[in-house]
Amino acid sequence: TTEVGNVLNQANVTLLPIEQDKIMNANAAQIKTNVYNKHNDEILVIGAGISGLVSAFFLQQQGFRVTLLEAATRVGGNIQSFKQHGALVERGPNSWINNRPAMARLVDELDLHGECVVANPLAKRRYIVQNGHLVALPDSIGSAVSNPILNPLAKLRVLVEPLFGRAVHEETIAEFVTRRLGSQCLDWLVDPFVSGVYAGDPGQLSVRAAVPKVYALEADYGSLLRGGMRLQWARRKIRSAALTGAMMSFRQGLQQLPESLNRRLGRVVHTDVQADSIGYTEATGWQVRSGERSWQAARLILAVPAHQIARLISGLHDVESGSISQVQASLRAIQYPAVASISMAFKRHQIAHPLDGFGALIPSREQRHTLGILFPSSVFDHRVAAGQCLLTGFIGGARNSAIMLWDTNRRQQQVLDDLTDLLDISGSPLWIEESFWPQAIPQYTLGHLQRVAQVDAGLATYPGLYLCSNWRDGVALGDCIENAWQLVQRVMDEYD
């Protein structure tokens, strides 16, 4: 039960199925080191979020001539760290998990080992809000038996999970979890996880697309419990000294990663360049236009959100009548709900709760507007001045879109109101600041994999075009870096 809980709680950032893990470790050991100086192909990359930066960097490392165009004045996309009154605050992602070969290679290539910081051990503790109180998730089989989150009948329902068969059609996360584990697991464990990680609705997200590793436990082993135990046993046999699975960040925050990539890439990065359109001809290859300027290259990587790709491909000539419009429809169907993160600092004595964990997720049954809360100053040392603590709350998402029409002050006050009784807060925060994301996390709703397949099929006739962003193949930081690495492998393989 604990193993399945771990998979559900960190499904988009944790352990790979054993077969894929072996492949990725083999790639890490055998990645090509030959430099492709023998050709002069240039590769254009649009988008300097983490996917575009990593793609450009690994390509440059292999000797390709790369040009990277970014519409914003800075690189990094939603990875943003800032300092406020002596505090180090993350506007977007807050950490990464050391379990991916590509991330390990990236840290090595950028010489960032000395800048890595490991989360405090207490960060392993996660809380769920239940009946107005924070309840720690179980971290062992023994604590799972006595933990009050699920009642005895619900625990018995989990134990008989192996008796249920496989799905016969695509299911939402809610349908999948209710069928396999029961409604209490959905309400108190999975619903808050989906809200906290995806800002999404478990009744809309596809289990196969949004949490493929959880879906694979049923598909490969016929049971979440059986599959979880098999994976736990297999991991012990192949545990890597380098890939520890620890939660990590950098001394100056996650933004240190895109800034390091930007410095290493150098003059090939062009910020404040809005790509207006793209075109392709067999004679000249790919062209990207921005105002009066244009660039040409044999290959083009689009590392931007789905709706931006839909806009950029408008000028492509249809090889097959209607194919581009069909691709655009599939891309525009991918929703990006708005989310706001509210960061606030307090004197430590203002909060009675020990804040001894990573944070807390808030199930929708609790009828609070806030999706979840992080305890950044408990997770990483030296994030605030002595005697202070830092909280980051999240509000909005797929089920709370109306909140994003409120003004900033009202959202901030709502988060503060939602947390005051939960954490026993007294007085006002020392400071409070909102980071507003109008298009935050792409939603992998039912039919998502089919939409991605339609996009790939519709653009397959255009040689040298690649798509790499968090609207496909995983939303987590580790997913984006791993997928960028795999894209570079594809490009190199085409030259073999």
C-alpha positions in Angstrom: 0.0 0.0 0.0 2.8 2.3 0.8 4.5 1.7 -2.5 1.4 2.5 -4.4 0.9 5.6 -2.3 4.4 6.7 -3.2 3.7 6.2 -6.9 0.4 8.1 -6.7 1.9 10.9 -4.7 4.8 11.5 -7.0 3.6 9.9 -10.2 5.0 12.4 -12.6 8.5 12.7 -11.1 9.5 9.4 -9.6 10.5 5.9 -10.4 10.5 4.6 -13.9 9.2 1.1 -14.8 12.1 -1.3 -14.6 12.3 -1.9 -18.4 12.5 1.9 -19.2 14.9 2.5 -16.3 17.4 0.0 -17.8 17.1 1.6 -21.2 17.7 5.1 -19.8 20.7 4.0 -17.7 22.1 2.3 -20.8 21.6 5.6 -22.7 23.4 7.5 -19.9 26.4 5.2 -20.2 26.5 4.9 -24.0 25.4 8.3 -25.2 27.3 9.2 -28.4 30.4 11.3 -27.9 31.4 11.9 -31.5 31.1 15.5 -32.6 29.3 16.3 -35.8 31.8 18.8 -37.2 31.6 17.1 -40.6 28.4 18.9 -41.6 27.2 22.5 -41.5 23.5 21.9 -40.7 22.0 24.6 -38.5 19.2 23.9 -36.1 16.7 26.5 -35.1 15.0 26.3 -31.7 12.0 28.4 -30.9 11.4 28.8 -27.2 13.9 29.1 -24.4 12.0 27.4 -21.6 13.7 24.4 -20.1 12.8 22.1 -23.1 14.3 24.5 -25.6 17.4 25.4 -23.6 18.3 21.7 -22.9 17.7 20.7 -26.5 19.9 23.5 -27.8 22.6 22.8 -25.2 22.9 19.1 -25.9 22.8 19.7 -29.6 25.6 22.3 -29.3 27.6 19.8 -27.2 27.4 17.5 -30.2 28.8 20.1 -32.6 25.6 21.3 -34.2 25.2 25.0 -35.0 22.2 26.1 -33.0 20.2 29.3 -33.0 17.7 29.8 -30.1 14.9 32.3 -30.3 12.9 33.4 -27.3 10.0 35.9 -27.2 10.5 37.0 -23.6 13.4 39.1 -22.3 14.7 36.3 -20.2 15.2 32.5 -20.5 13.7 29.8 -18.4 10.0 30.0 -19.0 8.1 29.2 -15.7 11.3 28.5 -13.8 11.8 31.7 -11.9 13.5 32.4 -8.6 13.6 35.8 -6.9 14.8 37.3 -3.7 12.4 39.2 -1.5 13.4 40.7 1.9 16.2 38.2 2.3 14.1 35.2 1.2 14.7 33.0 -1.9 11.4 32.3 -3.5 10.3 30.1 -6.4 7.6 31.4 -8.6 7.2 28.1 -10.5 8.7 24.6 -9.9 10.4 24.3 -6.5 12.6 21.3 -6.8 13.8 18.3 -8.9 14.1 14.6 -8.2 17.6 13.0 -8.7 16.4 10.0 -10.6 16.8 10.9 -14.3 20.0 10.2 -16.3 19.6 13.3 -18.5 19.4 15.6 -15.4 22.4 14.0 -13.9 24.3 14.4 -17.2 23.2 18.1 -17.4 24.4 18.9 -13.9 27.7 17.2 -14.8 28.1 19.1 -18.1 27.3 22.4 -16.5 29.6 21.7 -13.6 26.8 22.4 -11.1 27.5 19.6 -8.6 28.9 22.1 -6.1 25.7 24.2 -6.4 23.3 21.4 -5.7 21.5 21.3 -2.4 19.6 18.3 -1.0 16.3 18.6 0.7 16.1 18.1 4.4 15.0 14.6 5.4 11.7 15.9 6.9 10.7 16.9 3.3 9.7 13.2 2.8 6.7 13.9 5.1 3.6 15.0 3.1 0.4 16.2 4.6 -3.3 15.9 3.5 -6.0 18.2 4.9 -8.9 16.1 6.3 -11.8 17.6 8.3 -9.9 20.8 8.9 -6.7 19.2 10.2 -3.3 18.3 8.6 -2.8 14.5 8.6 0.6 13.0 7.6 0.6 10.5 4.8 1.8 7.1 5.8 5.5 6.4 5.1 5.6 2.7 6.0 3.4 -0.4 6.0 3.0 0.0 9.8 1.9 3.6 9.6 -0.4 2.8 6.7 -2.4 0.4 8.9 -2.9 2.9 11.7 -3.1 6.1 9.6 -6.6 7.7 9.9 -6.9 9.1 6.4 -8.7 6.0 5.2 -11.3 4.2 7.4 -11.0 0.4 8.0 -13.5 -0.4 5.2 -11.5 1.7 2.7 -8.2 0.0 3.7 -9.8 -3.4 3.2 -11.0 -2.2 -0.2 -7.4 -1.4 -1.1 -6.2 -4.8 0.0 -8.5 -6.6 -2.5 -7.3 -4.4 -5.4 -5.5 -7.3 -7.1 -8.9 -9.0 -7.7 -10.0 -6.4 -10.2 -9.3 -6.8 -13.9 -7.9 -4.4 -16.4 -9.8 -1.5 -18.0 -11.4 -2.1 -21.4 -11.5 1.6 -22.5 -9.7 4.9 -21.7 -10.5 6.1 -18.2 -10.2 9.3 -16.3 -8.0 9.2 -13.2 -11.2 9.3 -11.1 -12.7 6.3 -12.9 -9.5 4.3 -12.7 -8.8 5.0 -9.0 -12.5 4.4 -8.0 -12.5 1.1 -9.8 -9.2 -0.2 -8.4 -8.9 1.4 -5.0 -12.3 2.8 -4.1 -13.9 6.2 -3.6 -12.1 7.1 -0.4 -8.7 6.8 -2.1 -9.9 9.1 -4.8 -11.3 11.7 -2.4 -8.5 11.8 0.2 -5.4 10.8 -1.7 -5.6 11.1 -5.5 -7.9 14.1 -5.8 -5.5 16.4 -3.8 -2.5 15.0 -5.7 -4.1 15.9 -9.1 -5.0 19.3 -7.8 -1.6 19.9 -6.4 0.5 18.6 -9.3 -1.6 19.4 -12.3 -4.1 22.0 -10.9 -6.5 19.6 -12.7 -9.7 17.7 -12.3 -9.3 13.9 -11.8 -12.7 13.5 -13.5 -11.3 15.0 -16.7 -7.6 13.9 -16.9 -6.7 10.7 -18.7 -5.0 8.2 -16.4 -3.0 6.8 -19.3 -1.7 10.2 -20.4 -1.4 12.1 -17.1 0.0 9.3 -14.8 1.4 6.7 -17.3 3.5 5.0 -14.6 0.4 4.3 -12.5 -1.5 3.1 -15.5 1.5 0.9 -16.4 1.2 -0.9 -13.1 -2.2 -2.3 -14.1 -1.3 -2.8 -17.8 2.0 -4.6 -17.1 1.2 -6.4 -13.8 -2.6 -6.5 -13.6 -2.5 -4.8 -10.2 -1.2 -1.6 -8.6 -0.2 -3.5 -5.4 1.5 -6.3 -7.3 3.2 -4.0 -9.7 4.3 -1.6 -6.9 5.9 -4.4 -5.0 7.7 -5.8 -8.1 9.1 -2.4 -8.9 10.3 -1.8 -5.3 12.1 -5.1 -5.3 13.6 -4.5 -8.8 14.8 -1.0 -7.8 16.8 -2.4 -4.9 18.7 -4.6 -7.2 19.7 -1.9 -9.7 20.0 1.1 -7.3 22.4 3.7 -8.7 24.9 5.5 -6.6 24.5 8.6 -8.8 20.7 8.6 -9.2 19.8 8.7 -5.5 16.1 9.7 -5.9 16.7 12.7 -3.5 14.8 15.9 -3.8 17.1 18.7 -4.8 17.5 22.3 -5.8 20.4 24.8 -6.4 21.9 27.3 -4.0 20.4 30.2 -5.9 17.2 28.5 -6.7 16.0 26.6 -9.7 16.6 29.6 -12.0 20.3 28.8 -11.6 19.8 26.0 -14.1 18.4 28.0 -17.1 20.9 30.8 -16.3 23.8 28.3 -16.5 22.5 27.0 -19.8 22.1 30.5 -21.2 25.7 31.3 -20.3 27.0 28.1 -21.9 25.0 28.6 -25.0 26.3 32.2 -25.4 25.5 34.3 -28.4 23.3 31.7 -30.0 20.4 32.7 -27.7 18.3 35.7 -28.9 15.8 37.0 -26.4 13.0 39.4 -27.1 12.4 37.8 -30.5 8.8 36.9 -31.2 8.5 34.3 -33.9 5.7 35.5 -36.2 5.5 32.5 -38.6 7.4 29.6 -39.9 7.7 28.2 -43.5 9.3 25.3 -45.3 10.5 24.6 -48.8 12.6 21.7 -50.0 15.1 24.1 -51.5 15.8 26.2 -48.5 14.6 24.2 -45.6 12.9 25.9 -42.6 12.4 29.7 -42.3 11.4 31.6 -39.2 10.2 35.2 -39.5 10.1 37.8 -36.8 9.1 41.3 -38.1 11.7 42.2 -40.8 14.2 39.5 -39.7 14.3 35.9 -40.7 16.4 32.8 -40.0 17.0 29.7 -42.1 17.9 26.2 -41.0 17.7 22.5 -42.1 15.9 21.6 -38.9 13.5 23.3 -36.6 12.5 22.5 -33.0 9.3 24.0 -31.6 9.7 24.1 -27.8 6.7 26.3 -27.0 3.2 25.7 -25.7 0.6 23.9 -27.9 -1.4 27.1 -28.8 1.8 28.8 -29.9 2.6 25.9 -32.3 -1.0 26.1 -33.7 -0.3 29.8 -34.4 3.1 29.3 -36.0 2.1 26.5 -38.4 -0.7 28.6 -39.9 1.5 29.4 -42.9 2.6 25.9 -43.7 1.4 24.5 -47.1 -0.9 21.6 -46.7 0.7 18.5 -48.3 -2.7 16.8 -47.6 -5.8 19.0 -47.7 -7.0 20.0 -44.3 -4.1 18.4 -42.4 -2.8 21.6 -40.9 -6.2 22.7 -39.7 -6.7 19.3 -38.1 -3.3 19.6 -36.3 -4.2 23.1 -35.1 -7.5 21.9 -33.8 -5.8 19.1 -31.8 -3.2 21.6 -30.4 -5.9 24.2 -29.4 -7.9 21.5 -27.6 -5.1 21.2 -25.0 -6.2 23.4 -22.1 -3.9 25.5 -19.9 -5.8 26.7 -16.8 -4.6 29.8 -14.9 -2.9 29.3 -11.6 -1.5 31.8 -9.0 1.2 31.0 -6.5 1.0 33.1 -3.3 4.3 33.4 -1.3 4.3 34.8 2.2 6.7 35.1 5.0 6.1 35.1 8.8 8.0 35.3 12.0 8.4 31.6 13.0 6.5 32.2 16.3 3.4 33.3 14.3 2.8 29.7 13.1 2.0 27.1 15.7 2.3 24.1 13.3 5.8 22.6 13.2 5.9 22.8 9.4 7.8 19.5 9.5 7.3 18.4 6.0 7.2 19.2 2.3 3.7 20.8 2.5 0.1 19.9 2.4 -2.5 19.1 -0.3 -6.1 20.1 0.2 -8.8 17.8 -1.2 -11.7 19.4 -2.9 -14.0 17.8 -0.3 -12.6 20.3 2.2 -14.3 23.0 0.2 -11.4 25.5 0.4 -10.2 27.5 -2.5 -6.5 26.9 -2.0 -5.2 23.8 -3.8 -2.1 23.2 -1.6 0.6 24.7 0.4 4.4 24.2 0.4 6.8 24.8 3.3 9.9 25.9 1.3 11.9 27.1 4.3 11.5 23.6 5.9 12.6 21.8 2.8 15.7 23.7 2.0 18.0 25.6 4.4 18.8 29.3 4.1 15.7 30.2 2.2 14.6 32.9 4.7 16.2 35.1 7.3 16.8 33.7 10.8 13.6 33.4 12.8 11.3 33.5 9.8 9.5 30.9 7.7 8.2 30.9 4.2 4.9 29.5 2.8 3.8 29.1 -0.8 0.1 28.5 -1.6 -1.5 27.7 -4.9 -5.0 28.7 -6.1 -6.9 28.5 -9.4 -6.6 25.6 -11.8 -9.1 23.7 -13.9 -11.9 23.5 -11.2 -11.4 27.0 -9.9 -11.1 29.1 -13.0 -13.5 31.8 -11.7 -11.0 32.7 -8.9 -8.5 33.9 -11.5 -11.0 36.7 -12.4 -10.6 38.1 -8.8 -8.1 40.8 -8.2 -4.7 40.0 -6.6 -5.5 41.2 -3.1 -8.6 39.0 -2.9 -6.7 35.9 -4.0 -4.0 36.6 -1.5 -6.5 37.1 1.3 -8.3 33.9 0.3 -5.2 31.8 0.6 -4.3 33.4 3.9 -7.9 32.7 5.2 -7.7 29.1 4.0 -4.4 28.5 5.8 -4.9 30.4 9.0 -6.8 27.8 10.9 -4.9 24.9 9.3 -1.5 26.1 10.5 -2.7 28.1 13.5 -1.4 31.4 12.1 -1.5 34.5 14.2 -1.1 38.0 12.8 -0.3 39.2 9.3 2.5 38.1 7.1 5.7 40.1 6.9 5.2 40.3 3.2 3.0 38.6 0.6 3.4 38.4 -3.2 1.6 36.7 -6.0 3.0 35.0 -9.1 0.2 34.9 -11.7 0.4 32.2 -14.5 -2.4 32.9 -17.0 -1.6 29.6 -18.9 0.0 27.3 -16.3 0.0 23.5 -16.6 -1.3 21.7 -19.8 -4.1 19.3 -19.0 -3.8 15.8 -20.3 -7.6 15.2 -20.6 -9.3 12.2 -22.1 -8.2 11.8 -25.7 -4.9 13.5 -25.1 -2.7 10.7 -26.5 -4.9 10.6 -29.6 -4.5 14.4 -30.1 -0.7 14.1 -29.8 -0.7 11.3 -32.3 -2.8 13.4 -34.7 -0.3 16.3 -34.4 2.6 14.0 -35.1 0.9 12.4 -38.0 -0.2 15.7 -39.5 3.3 17.1 -39.3 5.2 13.9 -40.3 5.4 15.0 -43.9 7.6 18.0 -43.0 11.2 16.8 -42.7 13.4 18.1 -39.9 10.6 19.3 -37.7 10.5 18.4 -34.0 8.2 19.2 -31.1 9.4 19.3 -27.5 7.5 20.8 -24.6 5.5 19.9 -21.5 2.2 19.6 -23.4 3.4 16.1 -24.4 5.2 13.3 -22.6 5.1 14.7 -19.0 4.8 18.1 -17.3 7.5 17.7 -14.6 10.9 19.4 -14.9 12.6 16.0 -15.1 10.2 14.9 -17.9 11.0 17.9 -19.9 14.8 17.5 -19.6 14.6 13.7 -20.3 12.4 14.3 -23.4 14.8 17.0 -24.7 17.7 14.6 -24.4 15.8 11.9 -26.3 15.0 14.4 -29.0 18.7 15.1 -29.4 19.3 11.4 -29.6 16.8 11.2 -32.5 18.5 14.0 -34.3 21.9 12.3 -34.0 20.6 8.9 -35.0 19.3 10.5 -38.3 23.0 11.2 -39.2 24.1 7.6 -38.6 
